[in-house]
Amino acid sequence: MLTVAYLANLFPSPVEPYVLDEIEELRNRGVRVVTGTVRKPMSRKSDAIALDIILQSVSPIILAQAFWLCIKKWRQIQDLVWRIVFGGTESPLQRSKALLHIWLGACYAVLLAEHRVDHIHVHHGYFGSSIALVAARLLNVGFSLTLHGSDLLVHAAYLDVKLEACRFCLTISEFNRRYILEHYPEVGPDKILISRLGVTLPELSARDRCAVQPGGRLKLVAVGRLQVVKNHAFLIRACAQLASQGVEFECSIAGDGPERSRLAALIRDSGIRNRVELLGHVPRKRMDVLYDRADVVVLTSHSEGIPLVLMEAMARGKIVLAPAITGIPELVRPGKTGFLYRAGSLADFVDRLLLIRLLLQAEHRAQSRHLVSARRQLDWMRFAAQMQVLHNFNRTKNLKSFANLFLTRITPLVESLPHASFILQQI
């Protein structure tokens, strides 16, 4: 039986359901999957899956065995250590962390040895991918990774090493693929494969259509962890501008994170506490209610892959507004499946919101020929958004495509490699 080790930085994670989806799809294809997480999950109550390996909880015995394994198999990792210490332009802090990741990679190899894995896959290009790369070297098995957005565009330390070492790299957008080939020209084009994420298209009813009544409040919804990269401060400043122009609106921000106190202070200082609400973490069961009450679902991130929140909103026939960055225009076609604004332009973001508000108000009245045209435009946009998700960002369809791609790439490699169980004698 083909055995694949699947590692994530944090698993299970409520904001990364696609990791569990991919694991289950591989298991449905008859693959034995050894699940692993670098960080200890906040709760072990997950009803979704049992974890095999938690690296943050390794014992002193495993740490000692890993150190000995690094000595015994020094030649397998010598070039990695040399690159970390003497090559590249990484900072001293990044180099120190990378050396620690080599030790953790050896720990991962020790823990995987008894599972007799044929291949290691890691989701995201953060430090978990460094750990997986080292373990694959020490176990003499294949290594692959999936890249999203910030792990490619923002936190790309040692990505050149990972791309060179991987058997193949999956990435979620055509933008990402072009970026990799442009910035890492030594990587062969056949090595970088597009594997799109997706969501489930829900059953829609008449209540899914939103129409803002003249004088009524425009209801904005934003979903995402409260981190700097998500740029919720931009959204709050935009809300302050709307308030200063006398626009009636309410904005609900779902998500929690380290930026919460700073954002709460910004809301208070902007005098819009009665209009902008930080909801904290919203369970998946309640997300439908949140989407239902939205007129517009907005995204203001500095960096993204192709966010699930936009797919979920569009699948529900919601109007979306997002920055024209990275792979987002592959999902949101401006004026056809949603609206885009110039990244970083507060004025353009507010102008788009005001335009959407006018169209929604016109949709409610729908009296004159011009207003009927506006209603028709939004109806077509909602329908086109749903069709975009159904055909190109469909969870079921894209998971099948992922498994086909994954197994097609792995099976010939596994059959040509000697098994790595000899590692058991090294520790």
N, C-alpha and C positions, 0 to 999 in steps of 0.2 A: 504494500500500500504506500502510495506517495505521501510523504510526511513533510509538512511545511510549518516552520515557525513563523508566527505573525506577531510582530512587536509594535507597540504604540507608546508614545511618551506617557500618556495617561489613558488607561482603559479599565473599565468602561467609562465613557464620558458622555453626558447628556447632549453636549453640543456637537458630537461627532458620531452620529448614528450610523454613518456609512462604514465605519470600521467593523462594527458588528454585522452589518449587512453583507460585507464581503467575506467575512469568516464563515457565516452561515451558508452563503452561496457555494464556497469551496467545499464545505462539508457535504452539502447536497450533491456535489459531483463525486463524492467518494474519497475526498482528500482528508487525511488526518491532519488537523490543525492544532499546533501547540500554541496557546495564547500566552502573551506576555505583556507586561507593562513595566515601564521604568519607575514611575512614581506610584506610590501606594494609593489606591482609590480612596476617596473620602468615605465611602460606605461600601460594605460587602453585601448589601441587601439586593444587589442586582439580580433581577429575576430573568435576566437575559442569557447569561453565560457564566461558566466557572473559569476562573483564572488558573493557569498552570504555573506561571512564574511571575514573581514580584521582585524586581531587582533592588528596590529600596529596602527590602527586608532580608537581604542576604546575611548569613551568619558569618562569624569570624572564621570558621573553618573553610567556608566557600571562598572568602577573601584570600586566605592563605593558599588554598589550592590554585586560585586564579593567578596569584603572584608566581607560584612555582611553574604553572603552565606557560606564563610569559617567558620565563627563563628557558624552559625546555624547547619552546617553539619560537625562539627569538627570531629566527630567519624569516618566519612568516609575517612578522610585523615590523621588522627592522626599518623598512622603507617608510612606513607610516610614522614611526617615531622620528625619523630623520626629517620628514616633511613638517611635522608639528614643531620641532625644536628649531630647525634652521631655515625652512622654506617659507614662501608666502609672505603676506603682509599682515597677518593676524596680530592682535594685541597680546601683550604678556598674559593678561587674564584669560583670553581665549585659548592660548597655548597651554596654560596650566589646566584649564578645564578639559581640553582635548586629551592630555596625558591621563587624567582621571578617567576619562571615557574609555581609554585603552584597558585600564584595569577592570572597569565595569564590563567591558566587552569580553574579557577573559572570564569573568564571573558568569556571564550569560552562556559562554561556551561550556563551562563546567556543568551548569544546570541543564543545558540542552543535550549533553553527551548521552545520557541514558535514554533520551527520546529518539535517537538515531535519525535526526532530521536530514532531509535531502536538499532543502533550500530555506533561506531566511528572507522574509519580506518585512519591510518596515514602512509604516504609514507616517508621512511627513519627513522633511529633511532636517529636522532639528537634531538635538544631541542623541536621540534614540537611534538615528541612522548611523552615527559614528560607532555606537555600541554594537549594532547589528553587523556593520562592516568588519569590525575586529573579530567578532565571534565567527563570522563566515570564513575569515582567513584561517583561524585556529582550527576550525572543524573541517576545512577543505571542502566547503559546499558553496553553492551559488548564493548571490545576494542581489536583491532588487529593492527599489523604493518607489513611493508615490510622492510627488511634489504638488503642493496646492498653490499658495500665494506668498504669504510672508516668509515661509521657509525657503523660498526661491529669491524673492525680491528684497527682503529686509535682513533676514538672519541666514546668510549664505556662507558662513565660515566653513572652510574645508569642503565646500560643495564640489570643487574641481576634483578632489580626491575621490569622493563618493561616486561621482558620475563616471570617472575613469574605471573604478573598480566594479561597478554594478554590471550585472549581465544585461539588464534592461531597466528603463525608468518609465514609470507611468506618470502622466500628468493630466490635469483636468481640463485644459483649454488649449486651443490652437495658439493663443497668445503666449502661453507658457512655453510651448514647444518652440516657437520662433525665438523667444528670448533665450532659451537654453542653447540653441544652435548658433545664435549670434554671439553670445557671450562666452561660450565654451566650444570654440570651433574644432577642437581636437576630438569632440564626441561625435561618433558616427550618427547620421540621421536615422538609420534603421534601429537605433538603440532607444530612441525617445518615442514613446507611444501615447496616444491620447486615449484616456479612459474617463469619460464624463460621469459626473455624479447625477443623481436624479431623485425625484420625489414621487409620491403616489398622487394621482389625480383624483380628488374626492368627488362624491356625488354633489352636484350643485342644485340649489333651489332658487325660487324667485327672490328670496330675501337676500341673496348674495349681491344683488345690485345695490349700489349706494348712490344716492342722489342728494346733494346738499341743497336744502331749501334756502331761498333768499333770506338772508339774516340769520341763517342757522350756522352752527359751529362746524368748521372743517375738522374732521377727526384724523389725526396723524398717528401712525404706529411705527415704532422702530424696535427691532429685535436684534440683540447681540450682546456679548459680554462687555462689561464696562471697562475697557482697556483703551490705552492711548490710541492704538492703531484704528480702533473703531470710530474715533473722532466724534463722539457724542457732543462734545463742547461746541462743535460747529453747528450741530442741530439746535442746541439751546440758544446760541447767538442768533440763528435764523428765526427762532420762535420769538425772541425779544424784538426783532425787527418787525415781524408780523403784528405783534402787540402794539408797537409804536405807530403802526399804520391803521390801527383800529380794526384789524381783522379778527373776527370771532373764530377761535379754534381751540382744540385741546390736543395735547400730545402725550401719548403713553409710551414709555421706554421700558421694554422688558429685558431683563438681564441683570446680572450682578458681577462684581469684580472690584479690583483695586481702585478704580477711578470714582467709585460711588460718592465718597465724601466730598471730593473736589467738585463733582457735577452738581451735587445737592447745594453746595455753597454758591455755585455759579447761577443756579436757578433762583436762589434766594436773592442774590445781589442784583439779578436782572429784573426782579419784581414780578415774576411770572409763576409763583408757586401755585396759584389757583388754576393754571393752564397746563403746566408740564408736570407729569407724575413719573417718578422712578418706581416701577412695580416690583423690582427685585427679580429673582428667578421665578419664571412662570412654568409650571409643569406642562409636559406635552399635551396632557388631556385638556388643559384650559386654553391652548393656543388657538383652537378653532373659534372660541368665543372672542378672543382678542382680534383675530383676523376679521371676524364677522362685523365688528363694529367700526372697522377702519374704512375711511374714504380713500386714503392714500397710505401705502406702506413705503417708508423712506429708508434709505441707506446712505451713510455719509463717511464711510471708511476711507482711510489713507491708502490702504493696500488690501486686496482681496484676491481670492481665486475666482470662483463663480458661486456666490453665496446661496446656501439652501433656502434662506429666508425669502429671497426674491423668487425662487422657484415655487416655494409653498404659496406665496401671495398670488403669483400669476396663475397657479393651478386652481386657485379659488376665484379667479376672475377679478382680482383686485388691481387697481391702478398702482404702478410702482414708479418711484423716482430714485435714481441712483447715479453715482459719478461715472463718467465715461472713462474708466480705467481698466487696465488688465483685460481679463476675459469677460467682463460684464457685458460689453456690446455684443458678444456672441449669444447672449440670452435676451437682453433688453434691446430690441431694435427701435431706435428713437422714432416716435410718432406712429409706430406700428404695433409693438407689443408693450410699450411703456414709454417713460420719459427719462432722458439723461441730462445731466448738467455738467458744465465745465468744472473739473476737479479743482477744489480750492476756492471757487468763486462763490462767495456768499450772495452776491447780487443776482447771479444767474440761478442759484438754487431757489431764492425767494421768488424771483420772477416766474420760474416754472411752477411753483406752488400756487401762485396767484392765477396763472393761466389754467391750471387744473381746477382750481376752485370755480372759476368762471364757467368752465365747461360742465362741471358737475351741477352748478346752479341752472345753467341752460338746459341740461338734461331733465331737471325737475320740472321746468316750466314747459318746454317743448311746444311753444305756440307758433312762433313765426317760422318761416322756411329756414332761416339761418339757424334757429335754435334746434329745429328738427335735424339739421345737418350735424350740429354738435352732438346731439344724442346718438346719432348713427355712428359718428366717429368713435365715441367711447364704447359703444356696443361692439364695433368691429375690433377695437383694441383689446377688449376683454376676451373676445372669442379667439383672436390671434394669439394672445398670451397663453391661453389654455392649450391651443394647438401646438405652440412652440414647446411647451413642457411635455405634452403628450408624445410628440414625435422625437424630440431631441434630448429631453431631460427627464425621461421616463424611468423611474426607479427599477422596475422589473426588467425592462428591456436592457438598460445599461448594466445591471448586475450580470445578466447573462453574457453580455459582450465582454465585461471585465473577466469573467471566469474563462471564457473561450480564449481570450488574448493571453491571460496568465498561464493557462495550462499548455497552450500551444508553444509558448516560449520556454516553459520550464521542462516539459517532458523530455525533449531531445537532449537537453543539457544533463538532466539527472541520469539518463540511461548511459551517457558517455563518461560519467565520473565514477571513480572508485568510491565505495562507501567509507564514511568517515568515523566508523565506530572505534577505530584504533585510538582515538583520543582518550578513551577510558583508561588505557594503560599509561597515559602520560600524567595522570593526576592521582 
